[in-house]
Amino acid sequence: MFIFRLGDTCLQQDGELEFSVREREKRTTPKPAGPASSTASGPNDKGSEKRNANRLDRQDRFATAARAASSRSICISTVPGKMSIAVRWAKRRVLVAITITIALYYVLSSTYQKYQLGTIIPHTKPEDVWEFVADFSRMRKLNPTILNFRVLSDQGNFEHWRYTVEYEERLSHWPHTFNTAIGHFSVRKLPESDGGHYSVASTHRTCFLFGVFCLNSKGEFKISRIHKDDTFCEETVLYQCPFFFGRFCRREVEYQREAIMGNLKQQFQQKVFGS
């Protein structure tokens, strides 16, 4: 029985060699003869014993040489075996690491998706709608997912106003899931060469799991006059979303943007009917 370890194999073979030597010595050592046998033995018996001893000696030398050759071959061949097993395990670990890396990349990698929505608010001025949307304190009336906020910085003038806010949201379809976001807003009226519309552009970084996992988004709310007395509002959003959460992100973005447009339209219709 061979043991596939270098030291054990060699020791076991050496033990078998020692055993064969001891066995040969036992078989070749003549037994003491008693009085009866000594008197009865003749020349033929002595010749037969000598031939048997020579034959056993040749058999033992042959067996010893065979075992020695087998021992050397086993001691040499077991080392590549250990190396090949280690190489196979290393290849498996590398393959598993590559597979996990690819899986995590597809799960967590975030590409930008686009969503666009527009509506017409009748009998309103673009300037009034623009001022309402640009004020983040009123955004809580438009977006029901915003829980609270605080202004981090505020600068500029009426022509170009910039501010940064930190706000907390609750996801609409997962109400027990909260996130914290920081938004940078740029509020201005574009020149006629750039369209002449009113703009509220923003970039956001939304973080989940206490800031461990964050996503970026950017958008622009364009407001312009249409049909002489009406206002056309269009919002374009580019948002990041992990590959396997595409449907969930899309549903959340659609809910928020549609809620903002619907509440904005309702807000100014109430003003028209109330005035």
C-alpha positions as CSV (number, residue, x, y, z in Angstrom):
1,M,0.0,0.0,0.0
2,F,1.6,3.3,-1.2
3,I,1.0,6.6,0.6
4,F,1.1,9.6,-1.7
5,R,3.5,11.7,0.4
6,L,7.1,11.9,-0.4
7,G,8.6,11.2,3.0
8,D,6.1,8.3,3.9
9,T,6.6,6.6,0.5
10,C,10.3,6.6,0.8
11,L,10.3,5.4,4.4
12,Q,7.8,2.6,3.5
13,Q,10.0,1.4,0.6
14,D,13.1,1.5,2.8
15,G,11.2,-0.5,5.4
16,E,10.3,-3.1,2.8
17,L,14.0,-3.3,1.8
18,E,15.1,-3.9,5.3
19,F,12.5,-6.6,5.7
20,S,13.7,-8.3,2.6
21,V,17.3,-8.3,3.8
22,R,16.2,-9.8,7.2
23,E,14.1,-12.4,5.5
24,R,17.0,-13.4,3.2
25,E,19.3,-13.8,6.2
26,K,16.7,-16.0,7.9
27,R,16.4,-18.2,4.9
28,T,20.1,-18.5,4.1
29,T,21.2,-19.1,7.7
30,P,21.5,-22.9,8.2
31,K,19.7,-24.5,11.0
32,P,21.7,-26.5,13.6
33,A,21.3,-30.2,12.9
34,G,20.7,-32.7,15.5
35,P,22.7,-35.9,16.0
36,A,20.4,-38.0,13.9
37,S,20.4,-35.6,11.0
38,S,24.1,-35.1,11.1
39,T,24.8,-38.8,10.9
40,A,22.2,-39.3,8.1
41,S,23.3,-36.4,5.9
42,G,25.5,-37.2,2.9
43,P,27.2,-35.4,0.0
44,N,24.0,-35.2,-2.0
45,D,22.2,-33.4,0.8
46,K,25.0,-30.8,1.1
47,G,24.9,-30.1,-2.6
48,S,21.2,-29.7,-2.6
49,E,21.3,-27.2,0.3
50,K,24.0,-25.2,-1.5
51,R,21.9,-25.0,-4.7
52,N,18.9,-23.9,-2.7
53,A,20.9,-21.2,-1.0
54,N,22.2,-19.9,-4.3
55,R,18.7,-19.9,-5.8
56,L,17.3,-18.0,-2.8
57,D,20.2,-15.6,-2.9
58,R,19.5,-14.8,-6.6
59,Q,15.8,-14.3,-5.8
60,D,16.5,-12.0,-2.9
61,R,18.9,-9.9,-5.0
62,F,16.3,-9.6,-7.8
63,A,13.6,-8.7,-5.3
64,T,15.8,-6.1,-3.6
65,A,16.8,-4.5,-6.9
66,A,13.1,-4.3,-8.0
67,R,12.0,-2.8,-4.7
68,A,14.8,-0.2,-4.9
69,A,13.9,0.8,-8.4
70,S,10.2,1.0,-7.4
71,S,11.1,3.1,-4.3
72,R,13.1,5.6,-6.4
73,S,10.4,5.9,-9.0
74,I,7.7,6.5,-6.4
75,C,9.8,9.0,-4.5
76,I,10.4,11.0,-7.7
77,S,6.9,10.7,-9.1
78,T,5.1,11.9,-6.0
79,V,6.6,15.4,-6.1
80,P,5.1,16.3,-9.5
81,G,1.8,14.9,-8.2
82,K,1.8,17.4,-5.3
83,M,2.7,20.2,-7.6
84,S,0.0,19.3,-10.1
85,I,-2.6,19.3,-7.3
86,A,-1.4,22.7,-6.0
87,V,-1.5,24.1,-9.6
88,R,-5.1,22.8,-10.1
89,W,-6.2,24.4,-6.8
90,A,-4.6,27.7,-7.7
91,K,-6.3,27.7,-11.1
92,R,-9.7,27.0,-9.4
93,R,-9.2,29.8,-7.0
94,V,-8.3,32.2,-9.8
95,L,-11.4,31.0,-11.8
96,V,-13.7,31.5,-8.8
97,A,-12.2,35.0,-8.1
98,I,-12.8,36.0,-11.7
99,T,-16.3,34.7,-11.7
100,I,-17.2,36.6,-8.5
101,T,-15.6,39.8,-9.9
102,I,-17.6,39.6,-13.1
103,A,-20.8,38.9,-11.1
104,L,-20.3,41.8,-8.8
105,Y,-19.5,44.1,-11.7
106,Y,-22.8,43.3,-13.4
107,V,-24.7,43.6,-10.1
108,L,-23.1,46.8,-8.9
109,S,-22.0,48.5,-12.1
110,S,-24.2,51.5,-12.9
111,T,-24.9,52.9,-16.3
112,Y,-26.8,56.1,-17.0
113,Q,-30.5,55.7,-18.1
114,K,-32.6,58.5,-19.6
115,Y,-36.1,59.6,-18.6
116,Q,-38.0,62.5,-20.1
117,L,-41.4,63.9,-19.2
118,G,-43.3,67.1,-20.2
119,T,-46.6,68.8,-19.5
120,I,-48.5,72.0,-20.3
121,I,-49.8,74.3,-17.6
122,P,-52.5,76.6,-19.0
123,H,-52.9,80.3,-18.3
124,T,-49.6,80.6,-16.4
125,K,-46.4,82.6,-16.9
126,P,-43.1,80.8,-17.3
127,E,-41.4,83.1,-14.8
128,D,-43.9,82.1,-12.1
129,V,-43.5,78.4,-12.7
130,W,-39.7,78.8,-12.8
131,E,-39.6,80.6,-9.4
132,F,-41.8,78.0,-7.8
133,V,-39.7,75.0,-9.1
134,A,-36.4,76.7,-8.2
135,D,-37.3,77.1,-4.5
136,F,-36.4,73.7,-2.9
137,S,-38.6,74.4,0.1
138,R,-41.6,74.1,-2.2
139,M,-40.2,70.9,-3.8
140,R,-41.5,69.0,-0.8
141,K,-45.0,69.9,-2.0
142,L,-44.2,68.5,-5.4
143,N,-42.1,65.4,-4.5
144,P,-43.8,63.3,-1.8
145,T,-40.7,61.1,-1.2
146,I,-38.7,64.1,0.3
147,L,-38.9,64.0,4.1
148,N,-36.6,66.8,5.1
149,F,-33.7,69.0,3.9
150,R,-31.2,71.6,4.8
151,V,-29.4,74.2,2.7
152,L,-25.6,73.8,2.7
153,S,-24.7,76.8,0.6
154,D,-26.4,79.6,-1.4
155,Q,-24.9,82.1,-3.7
156,G,-25.6,84.1,-6.9
157,N,-28.3,86.5,-8.0
158,F,-31.6,86.5,-9.8
159,E,-30.0,85.9,-13.1
160,H,-27.9,83.0,-12.0
161,W,-28.7,81.4,-8.6
162,R,-26.7,78.4,-7.3
163,Y,-27.3,76.5,-4.1
164,T,-26.6,73.1,-2.5
165,V,-29.0,71.1,-0.3
166,E,-28.8,67.8,1.6
167,Y,-32.1,66.0,1.8
168,E,-33.5,62.7,2.9
169,E,-35.9,60.5,0.9
170,R,-38.1,57.5,1.4
171,L,-38.5,55.2,-1.6
172,S,-42.0,55.1,-2.9
173,H,-42.2,51.3,-3.5
174,W,-40.0,50.4,-0.5
175,P,-41.3,52.8,2.2
176,H,-38.9,51.4,4.8
177,T,-35.9,52.2,2.7
178,F,-34.3,55.6,3.2
179,N,-31.5,57.4,1.4
180,T,-29.6,60.6,1.8
181,A,-28.7,62.8,-1.1
182,I,-26.8,66.0,-1.9
183,G,-28.0,68.1,-4.8
184,H,-26.3,71.0,-6.5
185,F,-28.7,73.4,-8.3
186,S,-28.2,76.0,-11.0
187,V,-31.1,78.3,-11.6
188,R,-31.0,80.8,-14.5
189,K,-32.7,82.1,-17.6
190,L,-30.8,81.1,-20.7
191,P,-30.0,83.6,-23.4
192,E,-32.0,83.5,-26.7
193,S,-29.0,82.0,-28.4
194,D,-29.4,78.9,-26.1
195,G,-33.1,78.7,-26.4
196,G,-34.3,81.5,-24.2
197,H,-36.0,79.2,-21.8
198,Y,-35.9,79.2,-18.0
199,S,-33.7,76.4,-16.5
200,V,-33.3,74.6,-13.2
201,A,-30.4,72.2,-13.7
202,S,-29.1,69.9,-10.9
203,T,-26.7,67.1,-10.1
204,H,-27.4,64.7,-7.3
205,R,-25.5,62.0,-5.4
206,T,-27.8,59.6,-3.6
207,C,-26.3,57.2,-1.0
208,F,-27.8,54.1,0.6
209,L,-26.6,51.8,3.4
210,F,-25.1,54.7,5.5
211,G,-23.1,56.0,2.5
212,V,-21.6,52.7,1.4
213,F,-23.4,52.5,-1.9
214,C,-24.0,55.8,-3.9
215,L,-25.5,56.6,-7.3
216,N,-25.3,59.8,-9.4
217,S,-28.0,61.5,-11.4
218,K,-28.4,64.8,-13.2
219,G,-31.3,66.6,-14.8
220,E,-32.7,69.8,-16.1
221,F,-36.1,71.3,-15.8
222,K,-36.9,73.5,-18.8
223,I,-39.7,76.0,-18.7
224,S,-40.8,78.1,-21.7
225,R,-43.9,79.8,-23.1
226,I,-46.2,78.0,-25.4
227,H,-49.6,79.0,-27.1
228,K,-49.1,82.6,-25.9
229,D,-50.7,82.2,-22.5
230,D,-49.5,78.7,-21.5
231,T,-46.3,77.3,-20.0
232,F,-44.6,74.2,-21.3
233,C,-42.5,72.2,-18.7
234,E,-40.1,69.5,-19.7
235,E,-37.8,67.6,-17.4
236,T,-34.9,65.4,-18.6
237,V,-33.2,63.1,-16.1
238,L,-30.1,60.9,-16.5
239,Y,-29.8,58.5,-13.6
240,Q,-27.4,55.7,-12.7
241,C,-28.8,52.3,-11.8
242,P,-27.2,48.9,-11.2
243,F,-27.8,46.3,-14.0
244,F,-30.0,44.0,-12.0
245,F,-32.1,46.8,-10.5
246,G,-33.1,48.5,-13.8
247,R,-36.8,48.0,-13.4
248,F,-36.9,49.1,-9.8
249,C,-34.9,52.3,-10.6
250,R,-37.1,53.1,-13.6
251,R,-40.3,52.6,-11.6
252,E,-39.0,54.9,-8.8
253,V,-37.9,57.6,-11.3
254,E,-41.2,57.5,-13.1
255,Y,-43.2,57.8,-9.8
256,Q,-41.2,60.8,-8.6
257,R,-41.2,62.7,-11.9
258,E,-44.8,62.1,-12.7
259,A,-45.7,63.2,-9.1
260,I,-43.8,66.4,-9.5
261,M,-45.4,67.3,-12.9
262,G,-48.9,66.4,-11.6
263,N,-48.6,68.3,-8.4
264,L,-47.0,71.3,-10.2
265,K,-49.9,71.4,-12.7
266,Q,-52.4,71.1,-9.9
267,Q,-50.7,73.9,-7.9
268,F,-51.1,76.5,-10.6
269,Q,-54.6,75.4,-11.6
270,Q,-55.7,76.1,-8.1
271,K,-54.2,79.5,-8.3
272,V,-56.0,80.2,-11.6
273,F,-59.3,79.1,-10.2
274,G,-58.8,80.8,-6.9
275,S,-57.8,84.2,-8.4
